[in-house]
Amino acid sequence: MGKILNKIKQGKVLVSDGAWGTFLQQKGLKPGECPEEWNISHPDEVFDIAQNYIHAGSDMIETNSFGASRFKLEKYNLAEKTFDLNKAAAEISKRAAGEKFVLGSIGPTGVILMMGEVTEQELYEAFKEQALGLEAGGADAIMIETMTDLDEARIAVKAAKENTSLEVFCTMTFEKTVTGEFRSMMGVSPTEMVETIIDAGAVLIGANCGNGIAGMVGIVEEIRKANTEIPILVHANAGMPVYQDGETVFPETPDEMAALVPEIIAAGANVVGGCCGTTPEHISRVRKIIDEK
Amino acid sequence: MSQLLSKIAECIEFGKINKAAPYPPDRKGQDGADELTKQALDEGIKAQTILSDALLPGMEKVGIKFRENKVFVPQVLMSAKAMSTAMVHLKPYFLSGEVKEKGTFVIGTVEGDLHDIGKNLVSMMVEGSGWKVVDLGTDVKADQFVAALKEHENSIVGLSALLTTTMPSMEKITKAIKEAVPNAKVAVGGAPVTDNFRERVGADFYSSNPQGLVEYLNSQVD
């Protein structure tokens, strides 16, 4: 059993980190700039984000590699740097993490399998390349996230599982439909996700992004109902973005997020963290609530 | 005749591209939009009738079901593929002028944003509702939108964004378009966009789903 899973099995609720993308933007990343390129051009800024979350009390932090698949990087003519950018991402987070854990982030490729834009083999190779870079840089686990297509999620999990010795985690992004069910953009329900990605090799599953932590409660309940054992991770957005005076703001405050943490743990979550718009302040409040429990 | 047309409409609605296509499983081995559209033309049904009475109603049904969350992106993509397969047979009639598009819709993902799934989905739905679509791609700057609007007179423009960080870019582009082409109608859409945002940036229309946009576009020409 991996190190992170081991801690969870001891009955601990762990705290993950908050947003990276929106944090990078605050630090001056421009729209249209490649976030992962900063691992080489602005390593100190990236390190500062990682360190902020460690100081806020995260038990695990992610890496600045969400969009570092060959398919995304080729839009910036950086496809050939895939391995290096992922390795650098993990090295930076590892340096900040010390004894804490590093989750190597892998996001969707943006290409659609069922439209014939790409083959399963090509997707597999791309995820393998990314996972190998993250492992080489010192990641403790691979965090496949924001998936909406079940096939892509399955291939990513399989590629990471079969080619690294790391624990493989996977979360998908769900929205509430007009009839009140949870579905991904591609129509996958939390229940449908569970068996497929566990079979592919994921040892921790869950949900990330979306509309805020309130919606996550129902998603976690649904996953827990489908599988009573599997550890569940939640990375929730700080609500839906609001546009104010030329910039976008995520409205959910650290206190609002923290207030729902007991409920999300009661629903079955084992790891709680944030996604878009959450800050070290959010994480520090979540840490406090969990420590008080 | 009407039976054939309703069969074509069903192929569009359920995303049955051609006989060889495995999707949807319950129509395996049956003729798809490809074969049936050709058959309709061979039987002497007018291209305009096939478009108006089979393809457009089929696409409309998908658009409505998508808005109601009864189907999701994969089904829409399959329907759009079936639609474009059928449209290949109608192409000569568009070129000869026998069949006309309802108008021209210019679309692009705004500067700073490289995401194209939503933009492509909207393009396909608008095209599938009888419009000519000029797709400017991703990371499109204000002057590119303006140039396209000047080239295609009386077209309506759609701005797409996925990233929250590119919303300011949407505002900038909307203002630039309104200044350069005061009569231009600007529609905005994408995951972070709301009607409140639309109002703030001075755009004309927002919809949370492609069908809403299609209805808006059609209302501008009917």
Interface residues (C-beta under 8 A of the other chain):
Chain A: T22 Q25 K30 P31 G32 K72 K75 G110 I112 M114 M115 T148 T177 V178 T179 E181 R183 S184 M185 M186 G187 M240 P241 Y243 G246 E247 T248 F250 C276
Chain B: E68 N69 V71 F72 V73 P74 Q75 L77 M78 K81 E111 G112 D113 L114 H115 D116 I117 D139 L163 T164 T165 T166 M167 P168 S169 E171 P192 T194 N196 F197 R200 V201
